[in-house]
Amino acid sequence: MASCIKECICPRAKTIRVDWLLQNTTSDFDVQGSKKRLGNREGFALLDKKENMEKVLHQLSEITSQIETLQKQNATLEEKNTALERKSTALEKESTALKKKSMALEKKSTALEKKSTALEKKSMALEMNSTVLEMKSTASGGERAK
């Protein structure tokens, strides 16, 4: 039996060809069963072995089907994962670009605040000059009136 399983393993795909195993194993039991009389114990034992082997082969077939389904699901999940990784990379690049823009805007804002402060100082200086000129004008006008 072990040699039978070894023979039906496909070396490339490393999977059991269930159909081949089912046909050859059950036909082997049929040949052996025909050589014996069904009334004796060996014949019934042989039939039991055949039934058990068919159950095992059916289970193997189900397992193979489940493996194929899982492989398909795995491939789908890998594709989704790849797509998510691409999106993540794109978002990281976008985030980096936005951070750079934010830093540039902060620098511009700081520069504008400095200019605003300088303009406020100039405005205050102009107001002081204007006040001084008004005071001089008032003082010179008062002296003329005397």
Buried (B, 14 or more C-beta within 10 A) or exposed (E): EEEEEEEBEEEEEEEBBBEEBBEBBBEBBEEBBEEBEEEEEEBEEBBEBBEEBBEEBEEBBEEBEEEEEEEEEEEEEEEEEEEEEEEEEEEEEEEEEEEEEEEEEEEEEEEEEEEEEEEEEEEEEEEEEEEEEEEEEEEEEEEEEE
